[in-house]
């Protein structure tokens, strides 16, 4: 396997822990409108690329005080930390420092070596989180191929479905196409483990549940809601993915140096933010992540910052609200998020009819991120601002991409490209 350029220890937003085996009135308005149909938010949206406003992206390799970044050392120790700090404070929100350290404990609650006709072992893991404020648990499910003779690479994915439910188990075993589901058999056959984290274990999607979950462990007495610079849903879910990675580092069946983090839609945004912060993840996959994911803010095409914070006010930190209809004032754009993953491979998936996610903006973000990859001496085959043809997948590059016909979902074609990209970067034939 090609060895990646050495880089310093991960930038970690999580607080210290012990591991053992806008305005309030706007917020009220946002929560009151949450239940509206999505079509109500589709008014006054630009889907015409010819009408995209002129914009100038922030320079990837020039610091906030004007210094030019010309070496890998400068990138790792000056510019990358600066960019991550800007995203933490202005977009996703910082993880609050808890009043007492959060203790993390792992429990393998169940192990079934006869899953899927004995081709895989299913492990149900509880990640117990506790401190003086209380305790809670994350539920993680892990599927490991039984035929493996050594630790295997793994995909870590946030699940939109409760991984402890009977419906989840039955869906995985059901033959045929499962829309937005997982072709678990393909992963097992190709020698990958698959790990799923149920994101609502951490943080909910309505005001009441958002205030509970992981938040209760972090806030001092009298605080029930994040400060303007503190985490929203995406940042909290990224923190949870890192805790799942903590577990994977302890599991002897998993090669923790070859773990890919992936997600679709909101979880695609989360996957990118997770990988940008934590260099333990060897590869990242963004499936139709759109606004606050791979798509550029300044294009104002499809979903915009205003649309997002109106419908989902808690996904980002409240500092992001200051840039509603002022995206050009942001000191970052999303190509800089992808660049923070460099030199590790990142894959971006778009589809033609998913115009809400701005597929053109997703591609351009990947294209402009290539500047950091080239600085670090790794291959990025995105050599043109022109988007690739529909169905033309770019695989043999540290920045991969494909655009497929269709809408907002993960289809069989997409899963095949994700596995192809991972096969090229994580387990080449020479390994």
TIMIBA-911854 format. One record per residue (C-alpha): x, y, z. Coordinates in steps of 0.02 Angstrom, whole numbers, plus 50000, padded with zeros to 5 digits. Each point is the difference from the previous one (the first is absolute). Example, Ala and Ser with C-alpha at 12.3 -4.5 7.8 and 13.67 -1.06 7.14 Angstrom:
2
R    east   north      up
R   50615   49775   50390
R   50069   50172   49967
// end
This chain:
431
R    east   north      up
R   50000   50000   50000
R   50063   50174   49959
R   50053   50081   50162
R   49917   50166   50036
R   50100   50154   50046
R   50030   50007   50186
R   49900   50131   50089
R   49986   50061   50180
R   49879   49935   50129
R   49815   50024   49964
R   49913   50164   50035
R   49868   49940   50123
R   49851   50100   50051
R   49948   49872   50134
R   50032   50050   50180
R   50120   49906   50115
R   49935   49829   50045
R   50049   49835   50079
R   49977   49848   49889
R   49973   49834   50083
R   49977   49818   49895
R   49169   51804   49370
R   49881   50034   50158
R   49884   49905   50117
R   49848   50067   49910
R   50067   49937   49835
R   50031   49834   50085
R   49820   49992   50058
R   49941   50039   49825
R   50113   49866   49929
R   49937   49866   50117
R   49820   50048   49969
R   50023   49977   49812
R   50093   49834   50010
R   49849   49893   49955
R   49960   50089   49838
R   50008   49905   49839
R   50169   50010   49911
R   49917   50076   49847
R   49962   50157   50100
R   50187   50029   50010
R   50024   49975   49814
R   49937   50174   49955
R   50124   50133   49948
R   50137   49871   49969
R   50125   50013   49859
R   50026   49840   49900
R   50065   50085   49842
R   50189   49997   49989
R   49995   50148   49881
R   49925   50104   50141
R   50130   49954   50128
R   50076   50162   50065
R   50182   50044   49975
R   50102   49951   50151
R   50179   49994   50059
R   50051   49855   50109
R   50112   50025   50151
R   50177   49951   49958
R   50041   49827   50062
R   50186   50031   50017
R   50002   50177   50071
R   49977   50024   50187
R   49882   50126   50078
R   50147   50119   50027
R   50058   49985   49819
R   50141   49872   50012
R   50021   49885   49850
R   50006   49814   50040
R   50132   49915   49893
R   50052   49843   50097
R   49916   49849   50077
R   50066   50049   50171
R   49918   50171   49986
R   49836   49918   49948
R   49997   49878   50145
R   50056   50120   50136
R   49930   50168   49943
R   49864   50001   49868
R   49908   49837   50034
R   49978   50037   50188
R   49944   50177   49956
R   49868   49935   49878
R   49937   49869   50123
R   49984   50133   50135
R   49897   50110   49882
R   49883   49856   49958
R   49984   49957   50185
R   49958   50176   50055
R   49895   50060   49853
R   49917   49850   49918
R   49985   49837   50096
R   50036   50055   50178
R   50129   49947   50127
R   49974   49856   50119
R   49974   50082   50171
R   50121   49962   50139
R   49903   49897   50128
R   50000   50048   50182
R   50072   49828   50037
R   50089   49879   49883
R   49891   49883   49897
R   50041   49817   50030
R   49978   49882   49853
R   49974   49813   50027
R   49968   49864   49872
R   49885   49850   50020
R   49974   49866   49869
R   49820   49963   50044
R   49975   49862   49872
R   50102   49905   49872
R   49920   49891   49865
R   50128   49902   49895
R   49861   49922   49894
R   49934   50160   49924
R   49959   49994   49814
R   50016   49811   49987
R   50159   50003   50104
R   50092   50113   49877
R   50015   50140   50128
R   50005   50032   50186
R   49883   50134   50064
R   50056   50092   50157
R   49884   50116   50096
R   50105   50123   50098
R   49948   50124   50132
R   50112   50150   50024
R   49963   50064   50175
R   50032   50185   50029
R   49995   50073   50175
R   50059   50138   50115
R   49933   50092   50152
R   49856   50069   49896
R   49930   49828   49958
R   50021   49856   49880
R   49937   49941   49831
R   50043   49870   49868
R   50035   49996   49813
R   49952   49842   49907
R   50120   49937   49867
R   49977   49848   49890
R   50149   49919   49915
R   50000   49866   49864
R   50164   49909   49971
R   50034   49872   49861
R   50030   49828   50073
R   50119   49943   49862
R   50131   50130   50047
R   50166   49932   50063
R   50064   50169   50060
R   49927   50167   50053
R   49892   50077   49865
R   49966   50177   49938
R   49836   50076   50054
R   49868   50125   49943
R   49927   50105   50141
R   49831   50073   49958
R   49869   50100   50095
R   49832   49914   49987
R   49833   50089   49982
R   49919   49844   50073
R   50008   49935   50178
R   50131   49862   49992
R   49921   49908   50147
R   49830   49980   49918
R   49932   49840   49923
R   49957   50098   49842
R   50183   50044   49978
R   50055   49819   50017
R   49866   49937   49879
R   50040   50135   49872
R   50181   49945   49993
R   49948   49821   49965
R   49865   50042   49874
R   50046   49953   49821
R   49989   50124   49856
R   50027   50187   49992
R   49980   50100   50159
R   49987   50185   49962
R   50127   50094   50105
R   50044   49832   50078
R   50163   49906   50008
R   50057   49858   49886
R   50077   49914   50150
R   50038   49844   49900
R   50114   50097   49883
R   50099   50070   50145
R   50021   49829   50079
R   50046   49916   49835
R   50133   50131   49963
R   50078   49984   50172
R   49933   50155   50087
R   49922   50020   50171
R   49855   50122   50012
R   49969   50102   50158
R   49841   50101   50028
R   49964   50135   50129
R   49821   50056   50032
R   50014   50189   50002
R   49844   50033   50105
R   50083   49911   50145
R   50105   50158   50010
R   49886   50143   49952
R   49820   50015   49942
R   49913   50094   49861
R   49875   50101   50098
R   50027   50133   50131
R   49965   49888   50150
R   50111   49857   49946
R   50135   50118   49940
R   50015   50070   50176
R   50019   49824   50070
R   50112   49861   49938
R   50185   50033   50006
R   49975   50183   50048
R   49955   49960   50180
R   50176   49934   50033
R   50086   50160   49946
R   49908   50152   50065
R   50025   50078   50171
R   49851   50026   50115
R   49882   50128   49926
R   50049   49972   49818
R   49882   49897   49892
R   50046   50057   49825
R   50165   50023   49908
R   50082   50170   49996
R   50015   50086   49831
R   50170   49921   49963
R   49957   49827   50070
R   49948   49844   49910
R   49847   49965   49897
R   49935   49831   49943
R   50137   49971   49870
R   50140   50034   50122
R   49920   49891   50135
R   49980   49856   49877
R   50181   50020   49946
R   50051   49987   50182
R   49901   49838   50010
R   50086   49930   49846
R   50167   50032   50084
R   49943   49903   50152
R   49951   49855   49886
R   50176   50011   49929
R   50067   49989   50178
R   49910   49833   50013
R   50062   49938   49831
R   50178   50030   50058
R   49970   49870   50136
R   49917   49867   49891
R   50125   49868   49944
R   49897   49959   49845
R   50020   50176   49930
R   50151   50080   49918
R   49975   50171   50076
R   50127   50077   49880
R   49879   49965   49857
R   49834   50071   50058
R   49894   50103   49879
R   49867   50118   50065
R   49850   50029   49888
R   49827   50073   50001
R   49854   50056   49893
R   49916   50171   50000
R   50014   50073   50176
R   50111   49855   50048
R   50109   50037   49849
R   50030   50172   50075
R   50042   49913   50163
R   50121   49879   49916
R   50099   50142   49923
R   50009   50097   50164
R   50051   49842   50092
R   50140   49958   49879
R   50061   50179   49992
R   50026   50002   50188
R   50060   49823   50036
R   50144   49931   49897
R   49971   49825   50067
R   49872   49980   49860
R   50093   49941   49846
R   49869   50049   49872
R   49838   50100   49989
R   49847   49982   49889
R   49869   50137   49978
R   49838   49945   49918
R   49895   50149   49943
R   50051   50104   50150
R   49957   50167   49919
R   49986   50158   50105
R   50121   49996   50150
R   50074   49844   49921
R   50093   49997   49835
R   49906   50141   49911
R   50072   50176   49994
R   49907   50129   50104
R   50036   50144   49883
R   49910   49925   49851
R   49832   50022   50090
R   49928   49862   49892
R   49872   49877   50067
R   49995   50001   50189
R   50079   50155   50074
R   50055   50043   50175
R   49838   50096   50026
R   49895   49850   49948
R   50100   49885   50113
R   49994   50103   50160
R   49815   50037   49974
R   49952   49818   49982
R   50136   49920   50107
R   50062   50135   50119
R   50097   49880   50110
R   50105   49911   49868
R   50134   50135   50005
R   50057   50114   50139
R   49907   50163   50022
R   50152   50101   49944
R   49961   49937   49825
R   49838   50099   50001
R   50101   50161   49989
R   50044   49956   49821
R   49824   49973   49935
R   49994   50087   49831
R   50178   50056   50038
R   50092   49843   49947
R   50134   50102   49910
R   50056   50064   50170
R   50041   49825   50062
R   50188   49975   50021
R   49977   49820   49942
R   49909   49901   49868
R   49974   49814   49985
R   50149   49962   49886
R   50102   50044   50154
R   49909   49867   50102
R   50044   49866   49871
R   50179   50065   49996
R   50017   49969   50187
R   49980   49813   49963
R   50156   50003   49891
R   50102   49898   49964
R   49874   49865   50043
R   49882   49947   49860
R   49827   50081   49991
R   49857   49954   49884
R   49854   50112   49952
R   49839   49931   49925
R   49869   50108   49913
R   49847   49964   49893
R   49918   50097   49859
R   49829   50026   50078
R   50062   50040   50174
R   50005   50185   49958
R   49962   50047   50181
R   50177   49937   50040
R   50078   50098   49855
R   50098   49861   49911
R   50100   50128   49903
R   50053   50084   50162
R   50048   49832   50074
R   50114   49964   49853
R   50081   50172   50004
R   50035   49982   50185
R   50092   49837   49965
R   50091   50081   49855
R   50062   50149   50101
R   50050   49889   50147
R   50129   49923   49884
R   50117   50146   50032
R   50038   49931   50175
R   50021   49822   49936
R   50125   50058   49869
R   50095   50098   50132
R   50015   49839   50100
R   50062   49903   49849
R   49854   49883   49970
R   49898   49971   49843
R   49839   50093   49964
R   49931   49960   49828
R   49872   50139   50002
R   50095   50104   49874
R   49857   50100   49926
R   49862   50113   50067
R   49885   49910   49880
R   49899   49867   50090
R   50029   49820   49943
R   49870   49920   49887
R   49854   49911   50081
R   50058   49826   50052
R   50185   50042   49982
R   50072   49952   50169
R   50170   50067   50052
R   50075   49863   50108
R   50190   49998   49983
R   50022   50169   50083
R   50010   50058   50180
R   49847   50106   49962
R   49867   49890   49919
R   49834   50049   49925
R   49851   49941   49902
R   49837   50074   49937
R   49859   49879   49964
R   49826   50017   49929
R   49865   50005   50133
R   49949   50081   50162
R   50044   50011   50184
R   50043   49822   50048
R   50141   49874   50000
R   49976   49871   49862
R   50091   49839   49955
R   50110   50096   49877
R   50057   50117   50139
R   50042   49860   50122
R   50103   49914   49865
R   50100   50160   49970
R   50028   50024   50187
R   50068   49824   50014
R   50105   50023   49843
R   50076   50159   50072
R   50035   49914   50167
R   50074   49848   49913
R   50120   50112   49905
R   50057   50098   50153
R   49978   49884   50149
R   50035   49825   49941
R   50094   49989   49835
R   50048   49829   49935
R   50178   50020   50063
R   49944   50011   50181
// end
